[in-house]
Amino acid sequence: MTLFREPLLHFAIIGAVLFGGYAWLRDEQADAAAGEPVRIGEGDVRWLKQTWSSQWLRDPTADELKGLVDGLLDERLLAREAREMGLDQDDTIIRRRLAQKLRFIVEDTTQLAEPTEAELRKFYAANRSRFGAPGSLSFKQIYFDPEHRADAAAEAEKALVELNALGEPEPLGDRLLLGNRFDDASELAISGMFGADFARQVFALEPGQWRGPVKSGYGFHVVFVTHRAATAPKPFETVRDAVAIEWRRLKQAELSRDFLVALRKKYGVELDDNAKAALGVASEQKAAQK
């Protein structure tokens, strides 16, 4: 039904969830109303028992349960008195905790909307590279060890010239325990052996010629890529669950971003002159745009 796909309906649902969440966040504050005692209900006792059982793999004894209830009462009494004293005002930890709770509520609203099969297929088609088998690379390398050479980078450059321009045989280089030849290695595998920067640079090289020097955590290398296999997309049916997870993740981020934009419009954002001076003109303009 198209009704369920209307943006206004989505915002209405989100508003209802946020209202419920807001009421939840205000529960403890409502307890502090004048003349009202701190109450412990059956749900609180059940939660205490479940928490204990999860940690200790057994139910609490009567005395242990009484201790848990007394601890919860003490916590709520102290929290009420702290609010009465204004200790919750301008508290960074409390502010961040409240913001975190609201963010969780906003992001959980993405669970209200399930993508259709058509939406998932469209998302898959636009992001095939995310769900494909990773590309691989076959290459050989000659290693120059900085610990045994005065200028390993310069010697690697000299070897590169000899290999490509003069047709000299491959120089010996230095011994590397990982070896000199690698077949059908993924970028992740190469990164694990040589480091992320080395893997990224090697994957950018064209096959058929010595290149470099490329630096790794070991030293300097000249590299000859012999074969490259591109990323191979997997059929939609085999990655449908992964597509749905990624779709929800991006929708969650989008909803959170839109909600924060709406809050900026609702409350307004102002920077005083000192804040503007500290941020600079460029930062001020970026903040205004957001």
C-alpha positions as CSV (number, residue, x, y, z in Angstrom):
1,M,0.0,0.0,0.0
2,T,1.3,3.4,-0.9
3,L,-0.1,4.9,2.3
4,F,2.7,3.2,4.3
5,R,5.3,4.8,2.0
6,E,4.2,8.4,2.6
7,P,7.0,10.5,4.3
8,L,4.3,12.3,6.4
9,L,3.2,8.9,7.8
10,H,6.8,8.0,8.6
11,F,7.3,11.3,10.5
12,A,4.0,10.7,12.4
13,I,5.2,7.3,13.5
14,I,8.6,8.7,14.4
15,G,6.9,11.4,16.4
16,A,4.8,8.9,18.3
17,V,7.8,6.8,19.1
18,L,9.8,9.9,20.3
19,F,6.9,10.9,22.4
20,G,6.9,7.5,24.1
21,G,10.6,7.7,24.4
22,Y,10.4,11.2,25.9
23,A,7.9,9.9,28.5
24,W,10.3,7.1,29.3
25,L,13.2,9.5,29.8
26,R,11.0,11.6,32.1
27,D,9.9,8.7,34.3
28,E,12.5,9.3,37.0
29,Q,11.8,13.0,37.0
30,A,8.1,12.4,37.5
31,D,9.0,10.4,40.6
32,A,10.3,13.6,42.2
33,A,6.9,15.2,42.2
34,A,6.2,16.8,45.6
35,G,4.8,14.4,48.2
36,E,5.2,11.3,46.1
37,P,7.3,8.4,47.6
38,V,9.9,6.5,45.7
39,R,8.2,3.4,44.5
40,I,9.5,-0.1,43.6
41,G,7.1,-2.1,41.5
42,E,6.9,-5.8,40.5
43,G,8.6,-4.9,37.2
44,D,11.6,-3.5,39.1
45,V,11.9,-6.6,41.2
46,R,11.6,-8.9,38.1
47,W,14.3,-6.8,36.3
48,L,16.6,-7.1,39.4
49,K,16.2,-10.9,39.5
50,Q,16.8,-11.2,35.8
51,T,19.9,-9.1,35.9
52,W,21.3,-11.1,38.8
53,S,20.5,-14.4,37.2
54,S,22.2,-13.4,33.9
55,Q,25.4,-12.5,35.8
56,W,25.5,-15.3,38.4
57,L,23.6,-18.0,36.5
58,R,21.2,-18.6,39.4
59,D,18.3,-16.9,41.1
60,P,19.1,-14.6,44.0
61,T,18.3,-15.7,47.6
62,A,15.7,-13.9,49.6
63,D,18.4,-11.9,51.4
64,E,20.2,-11.2,48.1
65,L,17.0,-9.9,46.5
66,K,16.3,-7.7,49.5
67,G,19.8,-6.3,49.2
68,L,19.2,-5.6,45.5
69,V,15.9,-3.8,46.2
70,D,17.5,-1.7,49.0
71,G,20.3,-0.8,46.6
72,L,17.8,0.4,43.9
73,L,15.9,2.4,46.5
74,D,19.1,4.1,47.7
75,E,20.0,4.9,44.1
76,R,16.6,6.5,43.4
77,L,16.6,8.4,46.6
78,L,20.1,9.8,46.0
79,A,19.2,10.6,42.4
80,R,16.0,12.5,43.5
81,E,18.0,14.5,46.1
82,A,20.7,15.3,43.6
83,R,18.1,16.7,41.2
84,E,16.5,18.7,44.0
85,M,20.0,20.2,44.6
86,G,20.4,20.9,40.9
87,L,23.3,18.6,40.5
88,D,22.0,17.4,37.1
89,Q,22.3,20.9,35.6
90,D,25.1,21.5,33.1
91,D,26.5,18.0,33.8
92,T,28.4,16.7,30.8
93,I,27.9,13.0,31.6
94,I,24.1,13.3,32.2
95,R,23.7,15.4,29.0
96,R,25.6,12.9,26.9
97,R,23.6,10.0,28.4
98,L,20.3,11.7,27.6
99,A,21.5,12.5,24.1
100,Q,22.6,8.8,23.7
101,K,19.2,7.5,24.8
102,L,17.3,9.8,22.4
103,R,19.7,8.8,19.6
104,F,18.9,5.1,20.3
105,I,15.2,5.8,20.1
106,V,15.5,7.7,16.8
107,E,17.6,5.0,15.3
108,D,15.3,2.2,16.5
109,T,12.5,3.7,14.4
110,T,14.2,2.3,11.3
111,Q,12.9,-1.1,12.5
112,L,9.4,0.1,11.8
113,A,10.0,0.1,8.1
114,E,10.9,-3.1,6.3
115,P,12.3,-2.7,2.8
116,T,10.4,-4.2,-0.1
117,E,12.0,-6.7,-2.4
118,A,12.1,-4.1,-5.1
119,E,13.9,-1.6,-2.8
120,L,16.5,-4.2,-1.9
121,R,17.2,-5.1,-5.5
122,K,17.5,-1.4,-6.4
123,F,19.9,-0.8,-3.6
124,Y,21.9,-3.9,-4.5
125,A,22.1,-2.8,-8.2
126,A,23.4,0.6,-7.1
127,N,26.0,-0.8,-4.7
128,R,27.2,-4.1,-6.3
129,S,30.8,-3.5,-5.3
130,R,29.8,-3.7,-1.6
131,F,28.5,-7.2,-2.0
132,G,31.0,-8.8,-4.4
133,A,33.8,-11.2,-3.9
134,P,36.9,-9.0,-3.3
135,G,39.4,-8.5,-6.1
136,S,42.8,-10.1,-5.9
137,L,46.3,-9.4,-7.1
138,S,49.3,-11.5,-8.1
139,F,52.6,-9.8,-7.8
140,K,56.3,-10.2,-7.1
141,Q,58.5,-7.8,-5.2
142,I,62.1,-7.1,-4.4
143,Y,62.8,-5.9,-0.9
144,F,65.4,-3.3,0.3
145,D,66.0,-3.4,4.1
146,P,66.8,0.0,5.7
147,E,68.6,-1.8,8.5
148,H,71.2,-3.2,6.2
149,R,71.4,-0.4,3.6
150,A,72.5,3.2,4.1
151,D,69.8,4.5,1.8
152,A,67.4,1.7,1.0
153,A,64.9,4.1,-0.8
154,A,67.6,5.3,-3.2
155,E,68.8,1.8,-3.9
156,A,65.3,0.7,-4.6
157,E,64.9,3.6,-7.1
158,K,68.2,2.6,-8.8
159,A,67.1,-1.0,-9.1
160,L,63.8,0.2,-10.6
161,V,65.6,2.1,-13.4
162,E,67.8,-0.9,-14.1
163,L,64.9,-3.3,-14.4
164,N,62.7,-1.1,-16.6
165,A,65.2,0.9,-18.7
166,L,68.4,-1.2,-18.9
167,G,66.9,-4.6,-18.9
168,E,69.2,-5.8,-16.2
169,P,68.4,-9.1,-14.4
170,E,66.5,-8.7,-11.1
171,P,68.8,-7.5,-8.4
172,L,69.0,-9.8,-5.4
173,G,67.6,-7.3,-2.9
174,D,67.2,-8.5,0.7
175,R,65.6,-11.6,2.1
176,L,62.1,-11.2,3.3
177,L,60.5,-14.0,5.3
178,L,57.1,-13.4,3.7
179,G,58.6,-14.4,0.3
180,N,58.9,-12.6,-3.0
181,R,55.8,-13.9,-4.9
182,F,52.2,-13.6,-4.0
183,D,49.3,-15.2,-6.0
184,D,45.7,-14.1,-5.9
185,A,46.0,-12.2,-2.7
186,S,43.2,-9.9,-1.6
187,E,43.8,-6.3,-0.5
188,L,42.9,-7.3,3.0
189,A,45.4,-10.2,3.0
190,I,48.2,-7.9,1.6
191,S,47.3,-5.3,4.2
192,G,47.7,-7.9,6.9
193,M,51.2,-8.8,5.6
194,F,52.6,-5.4,4.6
195,G,50.3,-2.7,6.0
196,A,47.3,-0.9,4.7
197,D,49.2,1.9,2.8
198,F,51.3,-0.7,1.0
199,A,48.2,-2.7,0.0
200,R,46.4,0.4,-1.3
201,Q,49.4,1.5,-3.4
202,V,50.0,-1.9,-4.9
203,F,46.4,-2.4,-5.8
204,A,46.6,0.9,-7.7
205,L,49.5,-0.3,-9.8
206,E,49.0,-1.4,-13.4
207,P,50.3,-4.9,-14.4
208,G,53.2,-5.5,-16.6
209,Q,56.0,-3.3,-15.4
210,W,58.2,-2.8,-12.3
211,R,56.9,0.0,-10.1
212,G,57.9,1.7,-6.9
213,P,59.5,2.2,-4.6
214,V,56.5,1.2,-2.4
215,K,57.1,1.6,1.3
216,S,55.9,-0.9,3.9
217,G,56.4,-1.5,7.5
218,Y,59.5,-3.5,6.6
219,G,61.2,-1.0,4.3
220,F,61.1,-0.3,0.5
221,H,59.9,-2.6,-2.3
222,V,59.9,-2.5,-6.1
223,V,56.8,-4.4,-7.3
224,F,55.7,-6.1,-10.5
225,V,52.0,-6.9,-10.7
226,T,51.5,-9.9,-12.9
227,H,47.7,-10.3,-12.7
228,R,44.7,-8.5,-11.4
229,A,41.3,-10.0,-10.8
230,A,38.5,-7.4,-10.5
231,T,35.8,-7.6,-7.8
232,A,33.2,-10.1,-8.8
233,P,29.6,-9.3,-7.9
234,K,27.7,-12.1,-6.1
235,P,24.1,-12.9,-7.2
236,F,21.5,-11.0,-5.2
237,E,19.9,-14.2,-3.8
238,T,23.2,-15.1,-2.1
239,V,23.7,-11.8,-0.4
240,R,20.1,-10.7,0.3
241,D,20.5,-10.7,4.1
242,A,23.7,-8.6,3.8
243,V,21.9,-6.2,1.5
244,A,19.0,-5.8,3.9
245,I,21.5,-5.1,6.8
246,E,23.3,-2.5,4.9
247,W,20.1,-0.9,3.7
248,R,18.9,-0.6,7.3
249,R,22.2,0.8,8.4
250,L,22.2,3.6,5.8
251,K,18.5,4.4,6.5
252,Q,19.3,4.6,10.2
253,A,22.1,7.1,9.5
254,E,19.9,9.1,7.2
255,L,17.0,9.2,9.7
256,S,19.4,10.3,12.5
257,R,20.9,13.0,10.3
258,D,17.4,14.3,9.2
259,F,16.2,14.4,12.8
260,L,19.2,16.4,13.9
261,V,18.6,18.9,11.1
262,A,15.0,19.2,12.2
263,L,16.1,19.9,15.8
264,R,18.4,22.6,14.6
265,K,15.5,24.2,12.8
266,K,13.2,23.7,15.8
267,Y,15.5,25.2,18.5
268,G,17.9,27.3,16.4
269,V,21.6,27.4,16.8
270,E,23.6,30.5,17.8
271,L,27.3,31.2,18.3
272,D,28.4,34.1,20.3
273,D,31.1,36.4,19.1
274,N,33.8,34.7,21.1
275,A,32.8,31.3,19.8
276,K,32.8,32.6,16.2
277,A,36.2,34.1,16.7
278,A,37.6,30.8,18.1
279,L,36.1,28.8,15.2
280,G,37.1,31.2,12.5
281,V,35.0,32.4,9.5
282,A,35.1,29.1,7.6
283,S,34.0,27.0,10.5
284,E,31.3,29.4,11.3
285,Q,29.9,29.2,7.8
286,K,30.0,25.4,7.9
287,A,28.1,25.3,11.1
288,A,25.5,27.7,9.7
289,Q,25.1,25.4,6.6
290,K,24.5,22.4,8.8
